[in-house]
Amino acid sequence: MADDVRGTVTIANDVLADIAGFVALEGYGVVGMASPSLRDGVAQLLSRDKLRKGVVITNTDERSVTVDLYVVVEYGTNLTTVSHNLSSAVRHALTHNAVVQVSEVRVHVQGVKLRKKSEHA
């Protein structure tokens, strides 16, 4: 007797945002996630429990999504390299872990920050 299970799996955009946020935090040069809106021109770092607020998932069509990441990057890192690596890592995580087609990943650098020595550990 074969285990032939039919049906669909739906993954909420908030779950995709959580995955993207955790992957982003692991990225080289990323200090933290930021809110999409700037307060008085200053990026607000989000706490780990609010990472999804720094990620906007938009359904491109019924099969793919666009991801906007709002990050604060470590001062002195190459912004282009950090953005490219971050985009690739998020695309890979969503494609392979959530089996979601990603049409585009856009990285928005909301600020730069000097990382404190205690933050390297």
C-alpha positions as CSV (number, residue, x, y, z in Angstrom):
1,M,0.0,0.0,0.0
2,A,1.6,3.3,-1.1
3,D,1.5,6.4,1.1
4,D,0.0,8.7,-1.6
5,V,-0.9,11.9,0.2
6,R,-2.5,14.7,-1.9
7,G,-3.0,18.2,-0.9
8,T,-1.3,21.6,-0.7
9,V,1.0,23.3,1.8
10,T,0.6,27.0,2.4
11,I,3.4,28.9,4.1
12,A,2.4,32.3,5.6
13,N,4.4,35.3,4.5
14,D,5.3,35.9,8.1
15,V,7.0,32.5,8.3
16,L,9.0,33.4,5.1
17,A,9.9,36.8,6.7
18,D,11.1,35.0,9.9
19,I,13.3,32.7,7.8
20,A,14.7,35.7,5.8
21,G,15.3,37.7,8.9
22,F,17.3,34.9,10.7
23,V,19.3,34.3,7.6
24,A,20.0,38.0,7.2
25,L,21.3,38.2,10.8
26,E,23.8,35.4,10.1
27,G,25.2,37.3,7.1
28,Y,28.7,38.8,7.2
29,G,28.6,42.5,7.8
30,V,25.0,42.7,9.0
31,V,24.6,44.3,12.4
32,G,20.9,43.9,12.5
33,M,17.5,44.4,10.9
34,A,15.9,47.8,10.6
35,S,12.4,49.0,10.2
36,P,11.5,50.0,6.6
37,S,10.6,53.5,7.8
38,L,13.3,55.8,9.1
39,R,12.6,58.0,12.2
40,D,14.1,61.4,11.8
41,G,16.4,59.9,9.2
42,V,17.8,57.3,11.7
43,A,17.4,53.6,11.3
44,Q,16.0,51.8,14.3
45,L,17.6,48.4,15.0
46,L,15.0,45.7,15.7
47,S,15.3,43.2,18.5
48,R,15.5,39.5,17.5
49,D,11.8,38.9,18.3
50,K,10.8,41.6,15.8
51,L,13.0,40.6,12.8
52,R,10.1,40.1,10.5
53,K,9.3,43.8,10.7
54,G,12.6,44.3,8.8
55,V,11.4,42.1,6.0
56,V,8.6,42.7,3.5
57,I,7.4,39.7,1.5
58,T,5.3,40.5,-1.6
59,N,3.6,37.9,-3.6
60,T,4.7,38.4,-7.2
61,D,2.2,35.9,-8.5
62,E,0.7,32.8,-7.1
63,R,4.0,30.9,-7.3
64,S,6.7,33.4,-6.4
65,V,7.6,36.2,-4.0
66,T,9.7,39.3,-3.9
67,V,11.7,39.9,-0.7
68,D,12.7,43.4,0.6
69,L,15.3,43.3,3.4
70,Y,15.9,46.4,5.6
71,V,19.3,46.1,7.3
72,V,22.0,48.0,9.2
73,V,25.4,47.1,8.0
74,E,28.7,47.2,9.9
75,Y,30.8,50.2,9.1
76,G,33.8,49.5,7.0
77,T,32.3,46.5,5.1
78,N,31.8,46.6,1.3
79,L,28.1,47.4,0.9
80,T,27.9,45.8,-2.5
81,T,29.4,42.5,-1.3
82,V,27.3,42.4,1.8
83,S,24.1,43.0,-0.2
84,H,25.0,40.4,-2.8
85,N,25.8,37.8,-0.2
86,L,22.7,38.5,1.7
87,S,20.5,38.4,-1.3
88,S,22.0,35.0,-2.4
89,A,21.7,33.5,1.1
90,V,18.0,34.6,1.5
91,R,17.1,33.3,-2.0
92,H,18.8,30.0,-1.2
93,A,17.1,29.6,2.2
94,L,13.6,30.3,0.9
95,T,14.1,28.3,-2.3
96,H,15.5,25.2,-0.6
97,N,13.9,25.3,2.9
98,A,10.5,26.6,2.1
99,V,10.4,25.5,-1.6
100,V,9.3,29.0,-2.6
101,Q,10.2,30.6,-5.9
102,V,11.9,34.0,-5.3
103,S,11.7,36.4,-8.1
104,E,13.8,39.1,-6.5
105,V,15.6,40.0,-3.3
106,R,16.1,43.7,-2.7
107,V,18.5,44.8,0.1
108,H,17.9,48.2,1.6
109,V,20.8,49.5,3.7
110,Q,19.0,51.7,6.2
111,G,22.2,52.6,8.1
112,V,25.8,51.7,9.0
113,K,27.0,51.1,12.5
114,L,30.3,50.6,14.2
115,R,30.2,47.2,15.8
116,K,31.2,47.1,19.4
117,K,33.9,44.6,20.4
118,S,31.5,42.7,22.5
119,E,29.2,42.2,19.5
120,H,31.8,40.1,17.7
121,A,31.4,37.1,20.1
